[in-house]
Amino acid sequence: MSRKRSVRVMAPGKINVSFRMGPQRLDGYHSVASVYLAVSLYEEVTATVRDDDRITVSVRNGSTLPLELDDIPLDESNLAVQAAQLMRSMAERPTGVHLDITKRVPIAGGMGGGSADAAAALVACSALWDTGFSREELVRIASDLGADVPFAILGGVAVGLGIGDQLTPALARKDMNWVLVPASFGLSTPKVYAMADQLREEAGFDATEPEGVDPAVLKAMHAGDVDSLANAVGNDLQAAAMALAPELADILELGVAEGALAGLVSGSGPTLGFLVADRLEAEDLAQRLSDVAGVAALPVHGPVHGARIMA
């Protein structure tokens, strides 16, 4: 039987419905306790066999919004390339491969777009080279690539501990609807964490290791109770993101004034997420934010599946 010449995989971006940050660890990372939600904004990677042994990558914009593709590296610093290299080191009969990435998740927006690329590349190359790895094995392998990559493979809802890579699936009884407002700029995740540490130091706040997420968040998601969830969402990085980008505060205030049940910075930002009651309200709020503030706004829902082979 002939081997596949091309595999296409889609993997979702995510938002952090809840995010607690501990003190900086000796390895430079921070311990976290987060609730991840995979949302209906997908990265797409097509892995195609090359006739030589090189790993190459190209990137295109699949979004209705402008994305700064020039900021994405096309060398070994690209996380999708690293995923292909990692899988090739484990495959019995690897080949060269070209990774064609179609981006839809905001770049440097705190939604794990680069991690979704890596997850999709890992799954695609595993299939392309017939490794036989299960999804559970791929999730474990993905932890070598960064904290958000395993979740992009898993999808759905999960509690993340450690540096976010210790994942435990959670249940959501129904779809949650959100409106995402990407910024026209990115924020460096290390800079946001550093600012969070600085703000805590200035306030004399002694951070402790987070032992778990807020039970109210999981209870609300399991029950499908958006009103209770609105009262429980939170992000320890939000103040730092807004300190680096004060204009985010105005959009957050506007979104709530226009009817969102809650608004928060997604992860390290600068993408903003607004929780709404249903899909119709998501579409309406997205239009109102566009009309009133002239910002791009995307209605999405979640949870959705993790990285999946499409062809």
Summary of the structure (lengths in Angstrom):
residues: 311
radius of gyration: 19.1
end to end distance: 17.3
largest distance: 65.3
contacts: 1125
relative contact order: 0.20
helix: 36%
strand: 29%
